Amino acid sequence: MSTLTHSDRMVPSHLPRRTRRVSFLTAGLARVVGTALLWHQRHRTRTQLKQLPPYLLRDVGLSPDDVRIEKNKPFWRP
């Protein structure tokens, strides 16, 4: 049985064309939602990092320069 690949997902080619299209769309939507959740998490953690007092930053081994660099990154950058 042959298969089609799209976004690292395998979809059996014996399925009707509409079902395959829905599978591809569902996989794409899941990828978009996953990316949005990751970006939100980055934004949230960087905002929380900005709010930590200096003694806690020292406790976890971060310098003021480390915090400045991290908090100025846009949410889409790792």
Buried (B, 14 or more C-beta within 10 A) or exposed (E): EEEEEEEEBEBEEEEEEEEBEEBBEEBEEEEEEEEEEEBEEBBEEBEEBEEBEEEEBEEEEBEEEEBEEBEEEEBEEE
